[in-house]
Amino acid sequence: MARHDRKSAKGIDALAELWPGQSTELLKALHILTRDGVLNADSRRKLKQVLHLANLIRPALDGAFADKDRPTLADLGAGKSYLGFVLYDLFFAKQGRGLVYAVEARHDLIETSKSIAAKSGFERMCFVESAIRDATLPDGKVDVVTALHACDTATDEAILFALRHDAKFVALVPCCQAELAAELEGSKRPERQLWRHPIQRREFGAHLTNVLRGLFLEAHGYKVRVTELTGLEHSLKNEFIFAERIQRSNAAAKAEYDRLAAQFGVQPKLLAA
């Protein structure tokens, strides 16, 4: 597969965004680059997010390749599989080992992705047609779980998938959390002034959701780091939750999760057990 040449006169701005050795033919197949190797503004935003996420989880992938002969990554709610394809190209293809699973419920997107993988020679990239909540991988375990812009409760489904498959690393970029905002709407608690207006309720509900998600992961033995994905000019859904499992459980984090959920009278239903 063709690799990019930074000295090419055509599409020089697009090429400057890429990692050394990254496949331009793959990006054309994904319609991120035009046939002439040019990026439009929307594609540039998508590419920047995916490449920045790849950089953020590079330590997890490096660790997985160091520890395992055949490390496994699962990209959940994969959509058009931009992230899975790019991670395979940047890491798994170069290593010549490991598996990437893309989990997506829409049949047409799965079929399109299968075709691109076949044309790209990505033999160790597999596609699972399933909702996240119902997905099960053949080996029953996975090393790295990713979910980019999994909307509303799909991020909670990704967390539970990671626990079912004993994932060492979890990388999440949540999107459009509405569940807790709806629960807060009729609240009479003293803190209700924090979310009295709809825009504040939406933002506070999203923030509270992600705080509870972090505590839930910590309660299950993960060390959690929360940071931004990219600049706000590229995406308003910008919170990146990265978790590495270091123990089986954490009673103090579980107590904090329960205390916070009780204080506000809400919690993500999928994480209630």
Protein Blocks (a to p, Z undefined) as FASTA:
>chain_A
ZZddfkbmghklmmmmpcehiafklmmmnomacfkopacfklmmmmmmmmmmmmmmmmmm
mmmmmmpmbdcdddehklnommmmmmmmmmmmmnopajdddddfblklmmmmmmmmmmno
pakbccddddfklgccfklpafbdcdehiahjlmmmmmmmmmmnopabdcdddehiaklm
mmmmmpcbfklmmmmpmklmmmmmmmmmmmmmmmmmmmnopacddddfbdfklomblccc
ddddfbfbdfklmmmmmmmmmmnopacfklmZZ
